[in-house]
Every structure is written in structure tokens, then in C-alpha cells.
Amino acid sequence: MKNNTEKVDFEYLPNFNQEEMESLLKAYEQYLKQNNLVRIPGFFMLGTIGVFRMLQDSMPRNQLITIVMVVITVLLIWLFVIGYKLIKQRRMIKNQLETIADVQNYPFKEVKKEFNTLVKSVYKGPKI
């Protein structure tokens, strides 16, 4: 079992140009920020359902259902836009990593595995 404070040795990543790695890590940080935005529509949906339950007796049911449906539709559209941006950002990072690996003649799968290990240990975020 590995200790969390134990250093992980990378075979390919240390050979990358520093500017290239910084660019990749900045793009990953942006991806991580956008990834956290996915949770916001879910919280708003829960809030909308809660407000619907509270106002259930004070407003006409048809009017309340219409308002709730509009809000949920807007939140779903927002969720799809964020999801599209996440997929696009992830693909860009993956393509950039693949390009760097190809230039250095490194196996992409191994480079990707090392990059995922790096971002997991540093950012505690999802893999690409």
C-alpha cells in the first residue's frame, strides 16, 4: 500500500517542456472549475421543487406548474451548455496531451496515465 506522502516517479512527464506542462495544467484547472459548475443547476432544481411544495396551496396549480416547468427547463439547458463546454475542454486537453506525446514519440496511453495520476494527486479532480 502506498503512502500519500510518498513521491510518484514519472517516466514521461518530466521530459515535457515546462511551458507545455504549465499550459496543460492551466487548461485542466479551467476544466476543474467548469466541472464544479455542474452541481449548481442540481441545487437550484432541488430549491425549485422545495418552493413548489411551499407555494402549492397559495397559487393556482396550473400557474405554479408552468413556472416550475420553465425554471426546470432553463436549468436543464444550463446543464447541457455546461456539459458541452466540459466535453469540449476535456477533448482539448486530451488532444494537446496527445500532440505533445506524439512530438516526443512517447506512447499516449502511458503519458495519459501519468497525467491522470498527476492531476489526481495534485488537484483531486477527475481524469481526462
N, C-alpha and C positions, 0 to 999 in steps of 0.2 A: 504494500500500500504506500502510495506517495504522500509525502507531507506537503502541505500547501506552500510552505516557505522554501521548499526545495526548488532549485532552478531547473528549468526545462531547457535542454540543449536543442537548438535548431540547426539543421544542416543547410537549408537553402536561404532562409530569410536574412541571415546576417550578411550574405553576399549581395543583397539588393542595394541599389543606390539609396542614400539617405533621403533625398528629395522624393523619390518614388514611394518609399515607405511612408513618409510623412503625408504625402498626398492620399495614399490608400487609407491611412488611419483617420485622416480628417473626413474623408468620404464615409468611412464607417461610423464615425461619430455623428454625422448628419443622419445616416441611416438609423442609428440608435435613437436619436431624438424623434424622428418621424415614427419609429416603431412604438414609442411611448404614446403618441397621439391616437393610436388605435383604441385605447381604453376610454378616452373621453366620450365618444358617442354612446358607448355602453352605459356609462354612468348617467348621461342625460336621458337615455331611454328608461332606465330604472326610475329616475326622477319624474319623468313624464307619466309613467304608469302610477307612481305614488300620488301625483297631483290629480290624475284622473280619478283615482279611488276617493280622494278627499272631496273633490267637486262633484262627485257622482249624483248627489242628491240636490245640489243647489242650481244646476243648469239643466236645460233640456238635453236629453240623452243623445239625440241626433247631432246637435251642435257640438257637444263635448266629444263625440266620436270623430267628427270631422276635424276638429282642432288637433286631437291626438294623432290622427292619421297623417295630417300634414306635417306635424312635428316629427313623427317617426320616419316619414318619407325623406324629409330633409336630412335627418341624422343618418339614414341608410345611404343616401347619396354622398354625404360627407365621408362615411366609412369607405365607400367604394373609391372615392378620389384618393383618400389616404392610402388605401391598399394598392391602387395603381402606382402611386408615387413610390411606395415601398418596393414593389416589384421592379420598377424601373431603376431605382437606386441600387438595389441588390444586384441586378444584372450588370449595371455599370461597374460596380466594384469587382464583380467576378470577371468581367471582360478585361478590366485593367490589370487584374492579377494574372490572368491568363496571358496577356500580352507581355508582361514583364517576365513571366516564366518562359515563354517561347523565345524571347530575345536572349535569355541566358541559357537556353537549351536545358531547362530543368523540367522534370515531369510535373505536369499541372496538378495531378491528384495529390502528390506529396506536398507541393507548395500550398495548395488549398488547405490540406490537413494541418500544416504548420500554422498557417494564417488563422484558421479557426481556433486552434489551441491558444494562440497568442491573444486573440480578442476575447476568448472565454476567460482567460486568466487575468487580463488587464481590465476589461470593460464589463465582464459578467453578462455579456449580451448574447444574442442568438448568433448562430453560424450563418455563413453566407452560402 
